[in-house]
Amino acid sequence: MSQITEKVKAYLSAYDEIEQEMKELTEEQLRWKAAPGSWSVTEVLTHLADHSIVVSFRIRELLSGSETRLPAFNQDAWVSGQLGNEGDAQDILAAARAFVYYNSLLFKRLPETEWVRTAINFKGESVSLSAIITAFVAHVNGHLGQIRRIKAVESAARNIIQEGR
C-alpha cells in the first residue's frame, strides 16, 4: 500500500475511536464541563467539525494554487459563538465525518504529484497536502485524548458526589 493510501485510510478512520469513546455517554455526560471555561465532549466535537470545515477549505485553497495564506480560526470563539454545547453530539460527529468522506472522494481523483503541492499556512510555513492530512489525523487524536480526560474527570466528580450522599 502506498504512503498516500495509508494517509487516506488513517484520515477516513480518524473519528472511529472518538465514536467508541462516546458510545455509552448520556446527554448529560456529553455536555458536562469541568469548569465554565473548559470544553465538554460535545464542544470538542463541535471544534472538530469546525476543524474539518477549515481543513477542507485549506485543501481546496492549496489545490487551486492560491498564494493566499491558509487560514487559522478562533476555535474558542467559534465553539461558544455557535452554542456548541447545545448541539447534538451524534449529529455533530456525523457532520465532521461527512467532510472527511467528501474530501476522501477528492483524494481519489488526485494524481500523486498533487500530494506534494504546497501552500503557506497561517504561521508562514510551507505545507503540503500530505502534511495537512497527517496533521489533521494528529489533531483528531489529540482531541481523542482530551475526550478521554473529560470522561475521567466527569466520572471522578460523579463518584465524589455519589459518595457524599
C-alpha positions in Angstrom: 0.0 0.0 0.0 1.4 3.4 -0.9 2.0 6.1 1.7 -0.8 8.2 0.2 -3.3 5.3 0.5 -2.2 4.8 4.2 -2.7 8.5 4.8 -6.2 8.5 3.3 -7.0 5.3 5.3 -5.9 7.0 8.6 -7.8 10.1 7.6 -11.0 8.2 7.0 -10.8 6.4 10.3 -9.7 9.4 12.4 -13.1 9.6 14.1 -13.5 5.9 14.8 -12.0 5.9 18.3 -13.9 9.1 19.2 -17.1 7.4 18.3 -16.2 4.4 20.5 -15.4 6.8 23.4 -18.9 8.4 23.1 -20.9 5.2 22.8 -22.1 4.9 26.4 -22.2 8.5 27.4 -25.5 10.1 28.3 -26.5 13.6 27.0 -25.6 14.9 30.5 -22.2 13.4 30.3 -21.6 14.6 26.7 -22.4 18.2 27.9 -20.6 18.1 31.3 -17.9 20.6 31.8 -15.2 20.6 34.5 -15.3 24.4 34.7 -17.0 27.2 32.9 -14.1 27.9 30.6 -13.4 24.3 29.7 -15.0 22.3 26.9 -17.4 19.4 27.1 -17.2 16.4 24.9 -19.9 18.0 22.7 -17.9 21.1 22.4 -14.8 19.1 21.5 -16.8 17.5 18.7 -18.1 21.0 17.6 -14.5 22.1 17.4 -13.6 19.0 15.4 -16.4 19.6 12.9 -15.2 23.2 12.6 -11.7 22.0 12.1 -12.9 19.7 9.3 -14.6 22.7 7.6 -11.4 24.7 7.8 -9.2 21.9 6.7 -11.5 21.3 3.7 -11.1 24.9 2.7 -7.3 24.7 3.2 -7.1 21.7 0.9 -9.0 23.4 -1.8 -7.1 26.6 -1.5 -3.8 24.7 -1.7 -5.0 22.7 -4.8 -6.2 25.9 -6.5 -2.6 27.2 -6.5 -3.7 30.2 -4.4 -1.0 32.4 -3.0 -3.2 33.4 0.0 -2.1 32.1 3.3 -4.2 29.2 4.5 -6.5 30.5 7.3 -6.4 30.0 11.0 -9.6 30.2 13.1 -10.5 31.3 16.6 -11.6 27.9 17.9 -12.9 29.1 21.3 -15.0 31.9 19.8 -16.3 29.6 17.1 -17.4 27.0 19.6 -19.0 29.5 22.0 -20.5 31.6 19.3 -22.5 28.8 17.8 -23.6 27.5 21.3 -21.7 24.3 20.6 -22.7 22.6 23.9 -26.3 22.8 22.9 -25.8 20.7 19.7 -26.5 17.0 19.4 -23.1 15.1 19.7 -24.1 12.4 17.2 -25.2 15.0 14.6 -22.0 16.9 15.1 -19.9 13.8 14.7 -21.9 12.8 11.6 -21.2 16.3 10.0 -17.5 16.0 10.7 -17.4 12.5 9.2 -19.2 13.8 6.1 -16.5 16.4 5.4 -13.9 13.6 5.8 -15.7 11.4 3.4 -16.3 14.1 0.9 -12.6 15.0 1.0 -11.6 11.4 0.5 -13.6 11.4 -2.8 -11.4 14.3 -3.9 -8.2 12.5 -2.8 -9.2 9.5 -5.0 -9.2 11.8 -8.1 -5.8 13.4 -7.4 -2.6 12.2 -9.0 0.3 11.5 -6.6 2.0 14.7 -7.8 -0.7 16.8 -6.1 0.2 15.4 -2.6 3.5 17.3 -2.6 1.9 20.6 -3.8 2.4 23.2 -1.1 0.8 26.4 0.2 1.8 28.8 3.0 -0.1 28.2 6.3 -1.1 30.9 8.8 2.2 30.6 10.5 4.1 31.4 7.3 5.3 27.9 6.8 5.2 25.9 3.6 2.9 22.8 4.0 2.0 20.1 1.5 -1.3 18.4 1.1 0.2 15.3 2.6 1.4 17.2 5.7 -2.1 18.7 6.1 -3.7 15.3 6.2 -1.1 14.0 8.6 -1.6 17.0 10.9 -5.4 16.5 10.7 -5.2 12.9 11.9 -2.8 14.0 14.7 -5.2 16.8 15.7 -8.1 14.5 16.0 -6.0 12.0 18.0 -5.0 14.9 20.4 -8.7 15.6 20.9 -9.4 11.9 21.5 -7.0 12.2 24.5 -8.9 15.3 25.6 -12.2 13.5 25.4 -10.8 10.6 27.5 -9.6 13.1 30.1 -13.0 14.8 30.2 -14.6 11.4 30.7 -12.2 10.5 33.6 -12.7 13.8 35.4 -16.5 13.6 35.0 -16.5 10.1 36.3 -14.4 11.0 39.3 -16.7 14.0 40.0 -19.8 11.8 39.8 -18.2 9.3 42.2 -17.4 12.1 44.7 -21.0 13.3 44.5 -22.4 9.8 45.0 -20.1 9.1 48.0 -21.2 12.4 49.6 -24.9 11.4 49.5 
